[in-house]
Amino acid sequence: SHDSDVFEPLLGDLDVIPEVPLESTNQLCLDLSHLTLKQQLLTPEWAVLLLFFLVQLLSSTYYLTAVGDQLECWACGCAGNCLECVPQCTTENHKLGDSWLTIFGVIYPLGFITTPLCGYLQDRYHISYLMMFVNLTFVLWQFCAILPSIQSQAVTLVIFSSARQFLFSFFFAGVGSTFGYDNFGFLTGLANGISAVVLLLNAPLYAMTAPQFTMIYTLFGFVSLIFFFPCLLH
């Protein structure tokens, strides 16, 4: 019929199977999703990503443990001599330290507000640049944390609150974008399990270094600087 002649070209198009590219064209990430789980675990990319997550998680957890004592130390004007100076602090100094700790209790939960910024950057820049950005936020708060001024700690509290949120956002999104989602549950579960073991070091580390806040944050800062080098390789 006449109608069938009209629709015949359209019906003929249904027999044509469009070609779908099987390889990712996303240049913003390292696509290692084609590798087996064992191969992914042996890649330097996984080793760097995991090590970065563990080290910065430990450094930020240490700060959460130390922040109360450190703010009291800085409020007393003790700088790096907390062990000898704090017992001589006045009641006003202790109240000032408690006030700053209360302020931190308000600022820290608000760190999630900046998390979309990390996602925005991950959608538009290569993962190595995002890692440099997240690492930079850690270097900044670790540097600010050693400044011997209670007022400078306001900057530390704000940057730290965002940096720790950035770390989780970057790691979990980075695992998915780099290694795909076939092994996503295993890789993130493995990272969480290892991080639980690593965080067991936090208590003895704090017990050994608690009065030496300047020293420990300087050490963490130097380790953070090292993480810029693998980023530059990509």
C-alpha positions as CSV (number, residue, x, y, z in Angstrom):
1,S,0.0,0.0,0.0
2,H,0.9,3.6,-0.2
3,D,1.3,4.0,3.5
4,S,3.7,1.1,3.7
5,D,5.8,2.6,1.0
6,V,6.1,5.8,3.0
7,F,7.2,4.1,6.3
8,E,9.4,1.5,4.6
9,P,12.6,3.7,4.8
10,L,11.9,4.3,8.5
11,L,11.4,0.7,9.3
12,G,14.5,-0.2,7.4
13,D,16.6,1.9,9.8
14,L,15.6,-0.4,12.6
15,D,17.8,-3.1,11.1
16,V,20.9,-0.9,11.5
17,I,22.7,-1.5,14.8
18,P,24.6,1.6,15.9
19,E,28.2,1.2,16.7
20,V,28.9,2.0,20.4
21,P,32.5,2.7,21.4
22,L,33.7,0.3,24.1
23,E,36.6,2.4,25.2
24,S,36.2,5.4,27.5
25,T,36.9,8.8,26.0
26,N,37.0,10.5,29.4
27,Q,40.4,12.2,29.6
28,L,39.9,13.4,33.1
29,C,40.8,10.1,34.8
30,L,43.1,7.2,34.4
31,D,40.9,4.4,33.1
32,L,42.1,1.2,34.7
33,S,38.6,-0.4,34.8
34,H,39.6,-3.0,32.2
35,L,42.1,-4.6,34.5
36,T,41.3,-7.6,36.8
37,L,41.0,-7.0,40.5
38,K,44.5,-8.5,41.1
39,Q,46.0,-6.3,38.4
40,Q,44.3,-3.2,39.9
41,L,45.7,-4.0,43.3
42,L,49.2,-4.2,41.9
43,T,49.1,-0.8,40.0
44,P,51.1,2.1,41.3
45,E,48.0,4.2,41.0
46,W,46.2,2.1,43.6
47,A,49.2,2.2,45.9
48,V,49.5,6.0,45.7
49,L,45.8,6.6,46.1
50,L,45.6,4.3,49.1
51,L,48.7,5.6,50.8
52,F,47.6,9.2,50.3
53,F,44.2,8.4,51.9
54,L,45.8,6.6,54.8
55,V,48.4,9.2,55.6
56,Q,46.1,12.1,55.4
57,L,43.4,10.3,57.3
58,L,45.9,9.6,60.1
59,S,47.1,13.2,60.1
60,S,43.6,14.6,60.3
61,T,42.6,12.1,63.0
62,Y,45.6,13.1,65.0
63,Y,44.5,16.7,64.8
64,L,41.0,15.9,66.0
65,T,42.6,14.2,69.0
66,A,45.0,17.0,69.7
67,V,42.9,20.1,68.9
68,G,41.6,20.6,72.5
69,D,45.0,20.5,74.1
70,Q,46.6,22.4,71.3
71,L,44.1,25.3,71.4
72,E,44.6,25.5,75.2
73,C,48.3,25.6,74.7
74,W,48.1,28.3,72.1
75,A,45.6,30.3,74.2
76,C,48.2,30.3,77.0
77,G,50.8,31.6,74.6
78,C,53.0,28.6,75.1
79,A,53.8,28.0,71.4
80,G,55.9,24.8,71.3
81,N,56.5,24.6,75.1
82,C,53.1,23.2,76.1
83,L,54.3,20.7,78.6
84,E,56.1,23.3,80.7
85,C,53.8,26.3,80.1
86,V,50.2,25.0,80.4
87,P,50.3,24.4,84.2
88,Q,51.1,28.1,84.6
89,C,48.1,29.3,82.5
90,T,45.5,31.5,84.1
91,T,41.8,30.7,84.3
92,E,41.2,33.3,81.5
93,N,43.6,31.4,79.3
94,H,41.8,28.1,79.9
95,K,38.4,29.7,79.2
96,L,39.8,31.2,75.9
97,G,41.0,27.7,74.8
98,D,37.6,26.2,75.7
99,S,35.9,29.0,73.6
100,W,38.0,28.2,70.6
101,L,37.2,24.5,71.0
102,T,33.5,25.3,71.0
103,I,34.0,27.4,67.9
104,F,35.7,24.4,66.2
105,G,32.7,22.2,67.2
106,V,30.5,24.5,65.2
107,I,32.9,25.0,62.2
108,Y,33.9,21.3,61.7
109,P,30.4,20.0,60.8
110,L,30.0,22.8,58.3
111,G,32.9,21.5,56.3
112,F,30.5,19.5,54.2
113,I,29.3,22.7,52.6
114,T,32.5,22.9,50.5
115,T,32.4,19.3,49.4
116,P,30.5,20.0,46.2
117,L,33.6,22.1,45.2
118,C,35.7,18.9,45.2
119,G,33.1,17.2,43.0
120,Y,32.9,20.2,40.6
121,L,36.7,20.1,40.1
122,Q,36.7,16.3,39.6
123,D,34.2,16.6,36.8
124,R,36.4,19.1,35.0
125,Y,40.0,18.4,35.8
126,H,42.3,15.4,35.6
127,I,42.4,13.3,38.8
128,S,46.1,14.2,39.4
129,Y,45.2,17.9,39.5
130,L,42.4,17.1,42.0
131,M,44.8,15.2,44.2
132,M,47.2,18.2,44.2
133,F,44.3,20.4,45.2
134,V,43.2,18.2,48.1
135,N,46.9,17.7,49.1
136,L,47.4,21.5,49.1
137,T,44.5,22.0,51.5
138,F,46.2,19.5,53.9
139,V,49.6,21.3,53.5
140,L,47.9,24.6,54.3
141,W,46.2,23.5,57.5
142,Q,49.3,21.6,58.7
143,F,51.4,24.8,58.2
144,C,48.8,27.0,59.9
145,A,48.6,24.6,62.8
146,I,52.2,25.3,63.8
147,L,51.8,29.1,63.8
148,P,52.2,30.2,67.5
149,S,49.0,32.4,67.6
150,I,45.6,31.5,68.8
151,Q,44.1,33.8,66.2
152,S,45.9,32.0,63.4
153,Q,44.1,28.8,64.5
154,A,40.9,30.2,63.1
155,V,42.3,29.7,59.6
156,T,43.5,26.2,60.6
157,L,40.0,25.2,61.8
158,V,38.3,26.4,58.6
159,I,40.8,24.8,56.2
160,F,41.0,21.6,58.2
161,S,37.2,21.2,58.2
162,S,37.1,21.4,54.4
163,A,40.3,19.4,53.8
164,R,39.0,16.3,55.7
165,Q,35.8,16.3,53.8
166,F,37.7,16.8,50.5
167,L,39.8,13.7,51.4
168,F,36.8,11.3,51.6
169,S,35.1,12.8,48.5
170,F,38.3,12.6,46.5
171,F,39.2,9.1,47.5
172,F,35.9,7.4,46.9
173,A,35.2,9.3,43.7
174,G,38.8,8.6,42.6
175,V,38.5,4.9,43.1
176,G,35.3,4.8,41.0
177,S,36.6,7.0,38.1
178,T,40.0,5.2,38.0
179,F,39.2,1.5,38.6
180,G,35.5,1.4,37.6
181,Y,32.7,0.0,39.6
182,D,33.0,-3.8,39.1
183,N,35.5,-3.9,42.0
184,F,34.5,-0.7,43.7
185,G,33.0,-2.3,46.8
186,F,36.0,-4.5,47.4
187,L,38.5,-1.7,46.9
188,T,36.8,0.8,49.2
189,G,36.1,-1.9,51.7
190,L,39.7,-2.9,51.7
191,A,40.8,0.7,52.1
192,N,38.4,1.1,55.1
193,G,39.7,-2.0,56.7
194,I,43.3,-1.0,56.3
195,S,42.5,2.5,57.6
196,A,41.0,1.1,60.7
197,V,44.2,-0.7,61.4
198,V,46.3,2.4,60.7
199,L,44.2,4.5,62.9
200,L,45.1,2.2,65.8
201,L,48.5,4.1,65.6
202,N,46.8,7.4,66.5
203,A,46.6,6.8,70.2
204,P,50.2,5.8,70.8
205,L,51.4,8.4,68.4
206,Y,49.6,11.1,70.3
207,A,50.8,9.7,73.6
208,M,54.4,10.0,72.4
209,T,54.2,13.4,70.7
210,A,51.3,15.3,72.4
211,P,53.5,18.2,73.8
212,Q,55.4,18.5,70.5
213,F,52.6,19.7,68.2
214,T,54.9,21.8,66.1
215,M,57.2,18.9,65.4
216,I,54.4,16.4,64.4
217,Y,52.6,18.8,62.1
218,T,55.9,19.8,60.5
219,L,56.5,16.1,59.9
220,F,53.1,15.6,58.4
221,G,53.6,18.6,56.3
222,F,56.8,17.3,54.8
223,V,55.1,13.9,54.0
224,S,52.3,15.8,52.3
225,L,54.8,17.6,50.1
226,I,56.0,14.3,48.8
227,F,52.6,13.4,47.5
228,F,52.9,16.3,44.9
229,F,55.5,14.3,43.0
230,P,53.4,11.3,41.9
231,C,50.7,13.9,40.8
232,L,53.3,15.6,38.5
233,L,54.1,12.3,36.9
234,H,50.6,12.2,35.4
